[in-house]
């Protein structure tokens, strides 16, 4: 088995002192922290590193993390790709979202199930709970002491993606967390974690609670047309805390795309596999055993069910999940 020292040596071999590197992410805490680690690893080894993101960031905890860790990320709309000659994607793979397309990546580093390994350097480890854990191991192999802000960001990445070590966590994630704890600024971590909801999030959650559908231990809610997809995640996480609920499926339409967020308790068929079986032919779908996401083309759904109003989409999502979610693993 290849060691982290060998991996990072191979990673660095793809860059030179004149390289201008663009790190492309779908911004969430794990992706932001991982991209910050790339920037630190390549510091003084390349000419320039810019971190760019394409998704709309609205969750207050994500915004707080960017502010307090000084992540320095830039919207993709503000970036001229032609100015860069090296490209890296972290905490995702090029086929996870159409916004990753059109780029030949020099490095792909991720912890999601492998779906695209077309890169000069590829390190994909689905047995890790967070990409931040992988980058913590990279830093340690290079004997780099992370700054307080980088250590705090990596800690938040691990805590977020493992749901405080209750989801997809491994002993590697725990060891990485213990290492980072020595260097992190816990005031930053606390401030970010406390910035959890806005008043509009509470209003959305209240509406989701009132109009939820609970069927066969599965909680569903379709929000209709909306502008903040992060609110779907808030509701999906909350629904899984309802006694007796072991699946949570929350959806909404954003810019003619149906976004579906899935959560489950980890005792049943994997959420990622279920998302793929239920929705893959309508767009991108996948994830981990306990959490998944699908982004679907409304025009493709319309061909199947004719109408795509709120009632029709609610029924369609419920039916697709009912057909594919499966039963408890004995």
N, C-alpha and C positions, 0 to 999 in steps of 0.2 A: 504493500500500500504506500502511495506517495505521501511524504511528510509535508507539513505546512511550510517548512523551510524550503523544500524543493518546489512547492507550489508558488510561493511568493517570488522565488528566484526566476521561475518560468514567467510569471506575470510581469516582472520588471524587465525581462528581456525583450518585451514588445515595445518598449519606449526608449527614447534617447533624450539627450539634453535639449534638443530643438523641438521636441514633440509638443503640440498644442492639443490638449485633451478635453473632450466634452463628455461629461458623465450625465447620462439621461435616466431620469427616474419618474415613476408614478409616485408622487410625494406622499409618504406617510412616515411615522416615526422611524421604522426600521430602514426604509429606503433613504431617508435623509441622513441618518446616522452612518449608514454604510457608505454613502457618497462622501460624507465628511472624512471618513477614514481613508478612502481612496485619495482624497486631496492631501491628507497628511502623509500617506505613504509615498506619494509622488513628489512631495515638497523637495525642492532643490534637485530633483532628478529630471524634471521636464521644464519646458519654457512656461507653460500655463495650464491651469486646470480650472474649468468652469462647470458648475453643477446646474443643470437645467431640468425643469419639470413641466409637464403639459396639463396636469389635472387642476381643477379649481379647488383651492384649499380654503375651507370654511370652518372646520372644526376648531373650537377655541384652544384645545390642548395642542393641536398641531401648529397653530399660529403662535402660541406661547413658546413652544419648543424652538421654532425658527428664530424667534426674537431673543430668547435667553441664551441659546447656544451660539447665536450669531452664525447660523448655517451658511448664509451668503448664497442662497439659491436664486436662480433667475428664471422667469417664465420663458418657455420655449419660443413664444412669439417674439421675444426680444433678442433672440440669438441668431446669428448668421452662421449656419453650419459650415459654409465654405471656408471659414477662417480656421477650422480645426482639421487635423489630419489623423487623430486617434479618437476612438469612440468606445465608451464603456457603459454597460448597463448593469445595474445592481438591484437585487431584491425583485427581479422580474426577468422574463425572457422575451426576446424580440417578437414572438407571436402572441404575447399576452394582451397586447393592445395595438390598434392600428397606428397609434402615434409613435410607436417604436420603429415603424416600417421605413424603408427608404434609406437605411443606414447599414453599412457593413461594419459590424462590431469587432473590435480587437479583443475585447474581453467581456465575458458573460459570467457573472457571479451571483448565485441565487440559492435559496433553500426550498423552493417550491418543487413539486414533482417535475422531472425533466420532460420538456416538450419541444425544446429547440436548442440544439447544441452546435449551431453553425457559427463558430467564432474561432479566432486564432488561439485564444486562451479561454477555456471553459472550466468552471468549478461550480458544479451544482450538487448540493448535498441535502436531499429531502429529509434526512434523519436529524437535521438541526432545526431547532425551534425558531431561530431568527438568523437572518443574514448578518446581523450585528455580531453574533457569536463568531461567525467565520472570520470577520474582520478583526475582532479582538485577538483571535489566534494568529492572524497575519501580523498584527502589531507586536505581539509577544515574540514571534519568531524573528522579527527584525530588531528586537530589544528596544522598541520605541515606547517611551513613557507617554501615555496620552495626556493631553491638557485636561484641565477640569471640565471644560465645555465639551470636548470630544468624549471623554469618559461618561459624562452625564447623558449625552445624546445616545451613546451605545447602550447604556443601562436602560434608557427609556425605550430603545428599539427592542431590546430583549423582553422587558416587562410587558410591552404592548403586544408583541406577537405571540407570547406564551400566556397572555392573560394572567400575569403574576405567577407563572410556573404551574398553572392549572390546565394548560392546553398546549399540546405538541412539544412539551419541554423535555429536554434530555439532560444527562449529567454534564454534557459539554456546555450547555447554556448556564447551568448553575456555576460551574467553574469560571466561566467568563464573567459572570455577574460578580462573583467574589473578587476577582482580579480588579474589575473596574471600580468596585466600591471604595477601594483604597485611594482612588484619584478623583472620583466624581464630587461635584458640588451638590450636596443634598438639598440645598435651598433651591437650586434650579430644578431638580427632580420634583420636589414638592410643589413648587409653583406651577409647573406644567401639569402635573397630575390633578391639581385642584381646579384647573381651568377646563372643566369637563363639559359644561353645557351653557348655552345662551338661553335667554328667555324664549326665543323662537324655537329652539330645540325642545324646550319644555312644552310649548304649545303643540308642536308636532307630535311629541310623545303622548300627550293627553288625548289628541285626536286618534292616534293609533290604538290606544287602550280602549277608547269608546267604541271603535269600529272593528276591533279584532275579530277574527274567526278562529275558534279553537275546534279542531276536528281530529279525532284519533291521536290525541296527545301532540298535535302539531298546531302552532299558532301562526296565523297568516294575517297579513295586512297589505293592501295595495293602496298607495297614496294618491294615485292619479298623476296628473302633470305637476311637476315641482321644479325648483331651481337649485336646491341644496342636497345632492345625493348623500352627503355625509350623515344627514338626519336618518337615513335608512339604517345605517350601522347602529346608531344610538338605539333605535327601536328594536332592531334584531337582537342586540345584546340584552336589552331589558326583558324582552319576551321570554328568553331562555331561563330567566329567574323565576318564572311563574311555576308554582308547584304542579307537578304532573306533566309539564310541557317538556318534550325532549327534542323537538325540532322547532326552529323559528325561521320563518320565511317572510321577508318584507321587501316590497317592490315599489317602484315609481318610474314615471316617464320623465326623462331629462333630454331635451333637444332631440326628440324623435327616437330616443334609445330607451328601451325598457331595461332598467337596472334591477337585478334581483340579488338580495343579500341572504345567504343561508348560514344558519348556525345549528349545531346539534351537540348532544352531550358526550359524544365520543364512544358511546356504547353500541352504536348502530352503524349501518353502512355509511361510508365516508361522505361528507358533504361535497367534497370536490368531485368525487365520482358521480354522485347523484346529479350535481349541476351539469356535468358533461353529458350524461345520458338524457337529462330532461331538456337541455337547452342548446347543446353545441351546434345543431344544424341551423340555429337562428342567429348565431353570433359567437362571441368568445365566452367560454365558461370553464371554470375549474377552481382549484383551491386545495386546502388541506382536508384532513379527516373531519375536523370539527368546524371548519369555516370555509366558505366559498363565495364566489361572486360570478354573476353572469351579466354581460352587456349585450343586448339583443336588438336587432334591426326590426323596428316596428313594421316596416313594409313587408318583411318576410312572415311575420306573425299574422298580418292581415290576410295574406294569401291562404292561410290555414283556417282562420276563424272568422273572416270577413269583417267583423266589427272589432274595434280596439278601444271601445269606451271603457270607463272605469269598471263597470259591472262585468263586462266580457273578459277583460284582462285579469280581474280577480279570479273568476271561475277558471280561466285557462291555466293560471299559475298553480292553483290548488290541484287541478286535475293532473298537470304534468308531474308535480311532486308526489302526489298520491300514487301515481303509476310507477315511480322510480325510487322512492325513498327507502323501501325495504323494511326489514324488521330487525329487531335486536339481535346482535350476534351472540350466540350461546357459547 
